[in-house]
Each structure stands twice: as structure tokens, then as C-alpha cells.
Amino acid sequence: MTVFFMKIITQRGERLVAACDKDIAELELDSHGVKIKVNQTFYGKELVNEKELLDEIKRCTSANVIGTQIVRLLIKNRIIHKEAVLWLKHPEKKDKIGHAILIR
């Protein structure tokens, strides 16, 4: 079963879901000079499964997600479009890692 780290931030009626693939927590990624640190302070320490993640994403006003598995899941469920994904590199990973921001 695929699991993700997730954090929900609620402020002034807005609900942000921040989530990442479990296996990339604490990695630093970059693409064309854009550097992103996948920090658990932001992306959370609570482990959730696919269903729990999708339920929260469907209820949010915005989301910030990073990871190959999470991005593929959201594309498959038609929550984000594949062309809205920024693909980042990491020297230890064979595949590029997707990052997407959803705003409703």
C-alpha cells in the first residue's frame, strides 16, 4: 500500500493540504535553478494512505504536493493536469520527481 506524509493547514477559511511521497521526505531537489527542500515541517509527519489523501485533497481550497507517486495518483484521478507538473531532479533518484500546486 502506498503511503504519503500529509499536513493540513487551516487559516481564515482556507484549507491547504501539503503532502509528499514518503520516500522523498527531507530530500533537496532542483530543476533549472529552482531548489525545493522536501521538509517534513511543511509537508507533515502524519502518514496517510491513498484514500485518506484523496478525501482531504477533494475538500481543500489549495494543495502543494511533491513526489512521483502522489503526482501520478492525482493525475489518474483527474485532480491535476499532467502539464501543470514541474519535474525536478535528484542525483540519487532515477526518475524525476513531480511537484504541483492546486488552487481552487
GUBAVO-769434 format. One line per 10 residues: number of its first residue (from 0); for each residue y, z, x of N, C-alpha, C. Coordinates in steps of 0.02 Angstrom, whole numbers, plus 50000, padded with zeros to 5 digits. Example, Ala and Ser with C-alpha at 12.3 -4.5 7.8 and 13.67 -1.06 7.14 Angstrom:
2
0) 49716,50390,50660,49775,50390,50615,49835,50390,50660 ~ 49888,50354,50642,49947,50357,50684,50002,50394,50645
end
This chain:
104
0) 49941,50000,50042,50000,50000,50000,50062,50000,50044 ~ 50110,49958,50028,50172,49954,50065,50218,50010,50043 ~ 50249,50043,50093,50297,50096,50078,50362,50082,50115 ~ 50416,50109,50087,50482,50099,50114,50519,50166,50117 ~ 50568,50170,50162,50614,50227,50160,50670,50209,50112 ~ 50692,50257,50072,50744,50243,50023,50790,50304,50016 ~ 50853,50288,50001,50903,50340,49987,50948,50313,49931 ~ 50964,50356,49884,51009,50338,49829,51074,50377,49838 ~ 51129,50339,49838,51195,50369,49845,51234,50355,49780 ~ 51255,50408,49747,51292,50402,49684,51362,50429,49694
10) 51410,50387,49675,51480,50408,49682,51523,50372,49631 ~ 51562,50409,49593,51609,50382,49543,51576,50330,49497 ~ 51518,50344,49473,51484,50299,49426,51447,50242,49458 ~ 51452,50236,49523,51416,50183,49559,51352,50211,49588 ~ 51301,50169,49593,51236,50191,49618,51212,50141,49670 ~ 51213,50162,49733,51191,50121,49789,51120,50141,49809 ~ 51076,50091,49815,51010,50103,49842,51009,50074,49913 ~ 50995,50117,49961,50987,50095,50031,50913,50103,50046 ~ 50882,50050,50072,50809,50053,50085,50790,50008,50143 ~ 50736,50027,50177,50712,49987,50234,50636,49991,50239
20) 50608,49941,50273,50537,49943,50289,50523,50005,50333 ~ 50468,50038,50321,50450,50098,50358,50446,50085,50433 ~ 50419,50026,50452,50406,50014,50523,50467,49994,50565 ~ 50525,49987,50534,50584,49970,50573,50636,50026,50576 ~ 50621,50083,50547,50668,50140,50549,50685,50155,50622 ~ 50750,50163,50634,50779,50180,50698,50781,50123,50749 ~ 50765,50062,50729,50772,50004,50774,50844,49979,50774 ~ 50864,49947,50828,50929,49913,50832,50916,49838,50832 ~ 50947,49803,50786,50936,49731,50778,51001,49694,50790 ~ 50996,49629,50807,51057,49590,50814,51045,49517,50798
30) 51100,49484,50779,51099,49413,50765,51170,49386,50775 ~ 51178,49341,50822,51242,49310,50835,51298,49362,50845 ~ 51283,49415,50881,51333,49466,50895,51339,49521,50842 ~ 51305,49514,50786,51305,49566,50735,51248,49614,50751 ~ 51266,49678,50762,51216,49728,50778,51210,49778,50721 ~ 51148,49793,50704,51135,49841,50650,51084,49891,50675 ~ 51100,49955,50669,51052,50009,50685,51022,50031,50618 ~ 50956,50027,50613,50921,50047,50551,50913,50123,50555 ~ 50964,50158,50533,50969,50230,50540,50945,50265,50477 ~ 50900,50314,50484,50874,50349,50426,50926,50394,50393
40) 50981,50409,50428,51035,50446,50396,51063,50405,50338 ~ 51067,50338,50348,51091,50294,50294,51035,50270,50249 ~ 50980,50245,50278,50927,50214,50238,50878,50264,50208 ~ 50882,50326,50227,50843,50378,50195,50779,50397,50230 ~ 50752,50453,50208,50690,50480,50236,50636,50488,50184 ~ 50653,50472,50120,50604,50477,50066,50561,50414,50065 ~ 50496,50423,50067,50450,50365,50063,50436,50349,49990 ~ 50442,50284,49973,50427,50262,49905,50383,50200,49908 ~ 50346,50188,49854,50304,50128,49851,50344,50070,49820 ~ 50313,50012,49814,50346,49953,49787,50374,49964,49717
50) 50334,49993,49673,50355,50004,49604,50415,50050,49600 ~ 50413,50105,49637,50468,50153,49637,50532,50119,49663 ~ 50526,50080,49715,50583,50045,49743,50612,49996,49693 ~ 50570,49954,49664,50593,49905,49615,50626,49938,49555 ~ 50599,49993,49531,50629,50029,49475,50700,50052,49491 ~ 50710,50078,49551,50776,50101,49572,50824,50043,49583 ~ 50800,49989,49613,50843,49930,49625,50867,49901,49559 ~ 50823,49900,49509,50842,49873,49443,50896,49915,49409 ~ 50902,49979,49428,50951,50024,49397,51016,50031,49437 ~ 51018,50002,49497,51076,50014,49541,51134,49966,49526
60) 51193,49985,49551,51250,49940,49547,51258,49901,49612 ~ 51227,49926,49666,51225,49889,49729,51166,49914,49771 ~ 51146,49872,49818,51091,49890,49862,51102,49861,49931 ~ 51078,49897,49981,51080,49874,50050,51008,49883,50075 ~ 50975,49827,50088,50905,49829,50108,50894,49792,50173 ~ 50846,49816,50212,50831,49784,50276,50757,49790,50291 ~ 50727,49735,50312,50657,49733,50329,50624,49671,50301 ~ 50575,49645,50335,50541,49584,50314,50504,49595,50248 ~ 50468,49651,50241,50429,49663,50181,50473,49676,50120 ~ 50526,49715,50129,50569,49731,50072,50607,49669,50048
70) 50630,49628,50095,50666,49567,50076,50619,49518,50040 ~ 50559,49510,50066,50511,49466,50032,50494,49491,49962 ~ 50488,49556,49954,50475,49586,49888,50531,49570,49839 ~ 50593,49578,49861,50650,49566,49816,50659,49491,49801 ~ 50644,49448,49849,50645,49376,49835,50591,49358,49784 ~ 50531,49384,49795,50475,49370,49750,50490,49392,49678 ~ 50526,49448,49671,50543,49474,49605,50610,49448,49579 ~ 50637,49398,49612,50699,49364,49593,50758,49411,49587 ~ 50761,49459,49631,50817,49506,49633,50870,49482,49682 ~ 50849,49452,49737,50895,49420,49783,50871,49349,49796
80) 50917,49307,49818,50901,49237,49834,50888,49231,49909 ~ 50841,49190,49928,50821,49184,49998,50879,49162,50043 ~ 50927,49126,50015,50984,49102,50055,51038,49156,50063 ~ 51029,49213,50032,51076,49269,50038,51054,49319,50092 ~ 51004,49301,50131,50975,49347,50180,51000,49330,50250 ~ 51022,49381,50286,51038,49375,50357,50976,49393,50397 ~ 50953,49348,50439,50892,49360,50478,50911,49383,50548 ~ 50885,49442,50567,50901,49475,50630,50842,49475,50677 ~ 50856,49480,50742,50803,49480,50792,50796,49549,50823 ~ 50735,49563,50845,50721,49622,50886,50671,49601,50939
90) 50682,49620,51002,50639,49595,51056,50565,49614,51050 ~ 50550,49668,51013,50481,49690,51006,50446,49662,50944 ~ 50483,49628,50902,50454,49601,50840,50448,49526,50844 ~ 50392,49499,50822,50379,49427,50823,50423,49391,50771 ~ 50423,49417,50710,50461,49386,50656,50532,49415,50653 ~ 50578,49375,50627,50645,49400,50615,50643,49448,50556 ~ 50692,49492,50554,50695,49545,50504,50753,49531,50457 ~ 50740,49530,50392,50790,49513,50342,50835,49572,50323 ~ 50899,49556,50310,50946,49605,50286,50985,49573,50228 ~ 50991,49611,50173,51026,49584,50114,51066,49640,50081
100) 51122,49619,50051,51163,49665,50012,51169,49636,49941 ~ 51156,49677,49893,51158,49658,49822,51215,49695,49789 ~ 51258,49658,49754,51312,49690,49716,51311,49661,49645 ~ 51313,49705,49596,51312,49683,49526,51379,49695,49494
end
